[in-house]
Amino acid sequence: SDGSIRLHQMTSEYPVMQWNDSTNGQPVIALQWALTRPAMFFALDASSNIYIWDLLENDLLPVAKETVPSEKVVAMALLGEPERANGSLGIVLAMEPGQIDIQYVKKKWASP
């Protein structure tokens, strides 16, 4: 609820990494690992901002931030084909009025 993100391993109660105020204090609504890149995850905050983290490129800050300008985003899921070398990676966004929007991310973030 405070915008912090913690990375845990299953054998410890303490986080391996912690990013405080990673969403400028906005609550994190959804967070999911990328299906095609094991060191990348996406976070959605309550202000409809999507943060793209690539821990191999930068483990201190997100590598990109995108704001969904139209409707309020209430849920996010990722889709992709990890078994395909040239597969695509998409983000499914559920908007407050009930619409579903699918966005595909850049190839540089989709390739393994």
C-alpha positions in Angstrom: 0.0 0.0 0.0 3.0 2.4 0.4 4.5 1.7 -3.1 7.4 -0.4 -1.9 8.3 -3.7 -3.7 10.1 -6.5 -2.0 11.8 -9.5 -3.6 11.9 -12.6 -1.4 13.3 -16.1 -1.7 11.3 -18.9 -0.3 13.8 -19.9 2.4 13.9 -16.5 4.2 11.5 -14.1 5.8 13.8 -11.2 4.9 13.8 -9.7 1.4 16.7 -10.2 -0.9 16.0 -6.7 -2.4 13.6 -3.9 -1.4 12.7 -0.9 -3.4 11.0 1.7 -1.1 8.7 4.3 -2.7 9.1 2.6 -6.0 5.8 4.1 -7.3 6.1 7.5 -5.7 3.9 6.4 -2.8 1.0 5.0 -4.9 -0.3 1.5 -3.9 0.9 -1.4 -6.0 -2.2 -2.9 -7.6 -0.5 -5.7 -9.6 2.9 -7.2 -10.1 4.0 -10.0 -12.4 7.2 -11.5 -13.7 7.6 -11.4 -17.5 6.9 -14.7 -19.1 9.8 -14.4 -21.7 12.5 -12.8 -19.5 13.3 -14.2 -16.1 14.8 -11.0 -14.7 12.0 -8.7 -15.7 8.8 -7.8 -14.0 6.0 -5.3 -14.4 4.2 -3.3 -11.7 0.9 -1.4 -11.9 0.1 1.3 -9.4 -3.2 2.9 -8.3 -2.6 5.9 -10.7 -2.5 3.6 -13.8 1.2 3.8 -14.2 3.1 0.7 -15.4 6.7 0.3 -14.3 9.0 -2.0 -16.2 11.8 -3.5 -14.2 14.8 -5.3 -15.8 17.1 -6.4 -13.0 19.9 -7.3 -15.4 19.9 -3.7 -16.8 19.2 -1.8 -13.6 18.4 -3.2 -10.2 17.9 0.2 -8.5 15.2 1.8 -10.7 12.6 0.7 -13.3 13.9 0.9 -16.9 10.7 2.4 -18.1 7.4 3.9 -16.9 4.3 4.2 -18.9 1.1 6.0 -17.9 -2.3 4.8 -19.2 -4.0 8.1 -19.9 -7.5 7.1 -20.7 -9.4 5.1 -18.1 -8.4 3.9 -14.7 -6.6 0.5 -14.9 -7.9 -1.9 -12.2 -6.0 -5.1 -13.1 -3.0 -6.3 -15.2 -1.8 -9.6 -16.5 1.0 -10.6 -18.9 0.8 -12.9 -21.8 3.5 -14.5 -23.9 5.1 -17.6 -25.2 8.3 -18.4 -23.2 9.0 -21.5 -25.3 9.4 -19.5 -28.5 12.7 -17.7 -29.1 11.1 -14.8 -31.0 7.8 -14.8 -29.1 6.0 -11.6 -28.2 5.1 -10.3 -24.7 1.9 -8.5 -24.1 0.1 -6.7 -21.2 -3.6 -7.2 -20.7 -5.1 -4.2 -18.9 -8.6 -4.2 -17.4 -10.1 -0.7 -17.2 -12.6 0.5 -14.6 -15.6 0.8 -17.0 -15.1 -2.9 -18.1 -12.9 -2.6 -21.2 -9.9 -4.8 -21.9 -6.9 -3.4 -23.6 -3.9 -5.5 -24.9 -0.6 -3.8 -25.5 2.5 -5.5 -26.8 5.9 -4.4 -25.4 9.0 -3.6 -27.4 10.9 -6.6 -28.8 14.0 -5.6 -26.7 11.9 -6.3 -23.6 10.2 -9.4 -25.0 13.2 -11.4 -26.2 14.8 -13.8 -23.8 
